Amino acid sequence: LTKGKGGRIAAFKDEDWVRAIRHSVGPDGRGLFIMPSAEYAHFSDADLGAIVAYLKTVPAVDRERVPTSYGPVSRALLTFSTGKMIAAAAIDHINVKPPVVEKGVTVEYGRYVGAACIGCHGANFSGGKIDVGPPNWPPAANLTPHPDGRLAKWSEADFIATLRTAKRPDGTALNEVMPRAFGGMDDTELKALWVYFKSLPSIGTGVR
């Protein structure tokens, strides 16, 4: 994603960034492989603009690309889960309507931020098997208030500390599959997530 050798964004215009991030479509019109635009499509214009502005400032890094090859697992996923592996096939492009959500410790803002968690934790956040990952990925955690999940036993402080440190209250580490970048959210974003998750219907783990 830098302008260094091997990158593909040196000639990107703003509309190319928007098309790639929000619609999972490259400048050549092809769907992008494993680009989670189903979660990114909801970004507000302001947030999407901030992301693009930031990416334009990243120093160039030279890293030559190598031809992409797909093993048997990837080929199977492409065959049977095209809408998950290539988000462009599942997005209702005409009706993508980015919201305008005021930032605050509210259920509404938590729902907006939490959309980034759907890819792994499911549309109802009950966790379970992650459809878009390799077979050896662990099941995603249940983020609803159901007794199956850890959040039912945690406090807000536990939740925030877990994302910030990548360690649960009992000292065990989160699996590497869990993006550490989420720990970089500010207090308002993390508290809004907590409020939203606590407002969800109680659902057993993996009942998607």
Order of alpha helices (4+ residues) and beta strands (2+ residues): alpha-alpha-alpha-alpha-alpha-alpha-alpha-alpha-alpha
